[in-house]
């Protein structure tokens, strides 16, 4: 389904209003909302924190091809004490990015255009020699779930729910610590 620009957003682009990116990252320690300017910005019922040049998003490609794209959200200059307490289990949470335009009074033009609707995959931290800490969260768009292994293990109990008369999985726990000699026949 094609996404369309609202008339107000299209007019703001034609009028060459200042562009901003707004990123919303669902994190286990709380949803982060940031924008590419300086200071707080009120939009969509939330306060968005300005990251200026400290926040980056890898280039976003808009294509009709069925490809898996990895997008990285990076915040440089994070407080090391705060980073040390961050929960790093971000897998399967959402990351969104909107392209917006600013009105003359500093508000965002209604109906900012969503350019990214991604699923978060992993989070990493790095520190430079001067002590600056960067937090990077990788996200994937498209059909990336088709390209990775399932995070499940089938147990005997789950198997019996589906196949009540099959007891084959009962033997697996006995094989777990067994040493077998494989020979040619």
C-alpha positions as CSV (number, residue, x, y, z in Angstrom):
1,X,0.0,0.0,0.0
2,X,1.4,3.3,-1.0
3,X,1.8,6.0,1.7
4,X,0.6,9.4,0.6
5,X,1.6,12.8,1.9
6,X,-1.1,14.9,3.4
7,X,-1.9,18.2,1.6
8,X,-0.5,20.2,4.5
9,X,2.8,18.3,4.4
10,X,3.0,18.5,0.6
11,X,2.5,22.2,0.8
12,X,5.2,22.6,3.5
13,X,7.7,20.7,1.3
14,X,6.8,22.9,-1.7
15,X,7.3,26.0,0.5
16,X,10.7,24.6,1.6
17,X,9.9,24.7,5.3
18,X,12.8,23.4,7.5
19,X,13.0,19.6,7.6
20,X,13.3,17.5,10.7
21,X,13.5,13.8,11.5
22,X,11.6,12.5,14.5
23,X,12.7,9.1,15.8
24,X,10.7,7.0,18.3
25,X,12.5,3.9,19.7
26,X,10.6,1.5,22.0
27,X,13.2,0.5,24.6
28,X,12.8,-1.8,27.7
29,X,13.9,1.2,29.9
30,X,11.3,3.5,28.4
31,X,10.4,4.8,24.9
32,X,12.9,7.4,23.6
33,X,11.6,10.2,21.4
34,X,14.3,12.3,19.7
35,X,14.4,14.8,16.9
36,X,17.2,16.4,14.8
37,X,17.0,19.9,16.3
38,X,18.1,21.5,19.5
39,X,16.0,21.6,22.7
40,X,12.5,20.1,23.4
41,X,9.9,19.8,20.7
42,X,6.2,19.1,21.3
43,X,4.6,16.9,18.7
44,X,2.0,14.2,18.6
45,X,1.3,14.5,22.4
46,X,4.9,13.9,23.5
47,X,8.0,15.9,24.2
48,X,10.8,15.0,21.8
49,X,14.4,15.6,22.9
50,X,16.7,17.5,20.5
51,X,19.9,15.6,19.6
52,X,21.2,18.0,17.0
53,X,24.4,16.5,15.6
54,X,24.7,13.9,18.3
55,X,22.0,11.6,16.9
56,X,22.2,9.9,13.6
57,X,20.2,7.4,11.5
58,X,21.9,5.5,8.8
59,X,20.7,6.4,5.3
60,X,17.1,5.2,4.6
61,X,16.4,3.8,1.2
62,X,12.9,3.8,-0.1
63,X,12.4,1.0,-2.6
64,X,9.7,-1.3,-3.9
65,X,12.1,-4.2,-3.9
66,X,11.5,-7.0,-1.3
67,X,14.8,-6.5,0.5
68,X,15.9,-6.5,4.1
69,X,17.3,-3.2,5.2
70,X,19.3,-2.6,8.3
71,X,18.9,0.8,9.9
72,X,21.0,2.0,12.8
73,X,20.0,4.6,15.3
74,X,23.0,6.1,17.1
75,X,23.3,8.5,19.9
76,X,26.8,9.8,20.7
77,X,27.6,11.5,24.0
78,X,25.4,9.4,26.2
79,X,26.1,9.5,29.9
80,X,28.3,6.4,30.7
81,X,26.5,5.9,34.1
82,X,23.1,5.8,32.3
83,X,24.4,3.5,29.6
84,X,25.7,1.1,32.2
85,X,22.1,0.6,33.5
86,X,20.4,0.2,30.1
87,X,18.7,-3.1,29.4
88,X,20.0,-4.4,26.1
89,X,17.1,-6.7,25.2
90,X,15.5,-4.6,22.4
91,X,14.7,-7.4,20.0
92,X,11.3,-7.2,18.4
93,X,10.5,-3.8,19.7
94,X,9.5,-1.0,17.3
95,X,11.5,1.9,15.9
96,X,9.8,4.6,13.8
97,X,11.0,7.7,12.0
98,X,9.0,10.5,10.6
99,X,10.0,13.3,8.2
100,X,8.4,16.5,9.3
101,X,8.5,20.2,8.5
102,X,8.6,23.1,11.0
103,X,6.1,25.9,10.8
104,X,7.4,29.5,11.4
105,X,6.3,29.2,15.1
106,X,8.5,26.1,15.6
107,X,5.6,23.5,15.6
108,X,5.6,20.5,13.4
109,X,3.3,20.6,10.3
110,X,0.4,18.2,11.0
111,X,0.7,14.7,9.5
112,X,4.5,14.2,9.4
113,X,5.4,11.5,6.8
114,X,6.5,8.1,8.3
115,X,9.6,7.0,6.5
116,X,10.6,4.0,8.8
117,X,8.5,1.4,10.6
118,X,11.1,-1.1,11.7
119,X,11.6,-3.9,14.2
120,X,14.6,-3.5,16.5
121,X,17.1,-6.3,16.5
122,X,20.1,-5.6,18.8
123,X,21.8,-2.8,20.8
124,X,25.5,-2.1,21.1
125,X,27.7,0.3,23.0
126,X,31.1,1.8,22.2
127,X,33.4,4.2,23.9
128,X,36.1,6.4,22.3
129,X,39.5,7.2,23.8
130,X,38.2,10.5,25.1
131,X,35.4,8.7,27.1
132,X,32.6,9.6,24.7
133,X,30.0,6.8,24.8
134,X,27.8,5.9,21.8
135,X,24.7,3.8,21.9
136,X,23.7,2.1,18.6
137,X,20.4,0.2,18.0
138,X,20.1,-1.8,14.8
139,X,16.6,-2.3,13.3
140,X,15.4,-4.1,10.3
141,X,12.7,-3.4,7.8
142,X,10.9,-5.6,5.4
143,X,10.8,-9.4,5.6
144,X,13.9,-9.9,7.8
145,X,12.1,-12.5,9.9
146,X,12.2,-14.9,7.0
147,X,16.0,-14.7,7.0
148,X,16.7,-15.7,10.6
149,X,16.2,-18.8,12.7
150,X,13.3,-19.1,15.1
151,X,14.0,-18.4,18.7
152,X,12.0,-21.4,19.9
153,X,12.8,-24.9,21.1
154,X,10.1,-27.6,20.8
155,X,9.6,-29.5,24.1
156,X,8.0,-32.8,24.8
157,X,5.1,-31.0,26.5
158,X,4.5,-28.7,23.5
159,X,4.7,-31.7,21.1
160,X,2.0,-33.5,23.1
161,X,-0.3,-30.6,22.9
162,X,-0.2,-30.9,19.1
163,X,0.2,-34.7,18.9
164,X,-1.2,-36.3,22.1
165,X,-0.3,-39.9,21.1
166,X,3.3,-39.3,20.0
167,X,5.9,-39.9,22.7
168,X,9.0,-39.5,20.5
169,X,10.2,-36.3,22.2
170,X,10.3,-38.1,25.5
171,X,13.6,-39.8,24.3
172,X,15.4,-36.6,23.6
173,X,16.4,-35.7,27.2
174,X,18.1,-39.1,27.4
175,X,20.2,-38.4,24.3
176,X,21.4,-35.0,25.6
177,X,24.4,-36.2,27.5
178,X,25.0,-39.5,25.7
179,X,28.3,-40.2,23.9
180,X,27.9,-41.9,20.6
181,X,30.5,-43.6,18.4
182,X,29.8,-43.0,14.8
183,X,31.3,-45.6,12.4
184,X,30.9,-46.3,8.7
185,X,28.6,-49.2,8.0
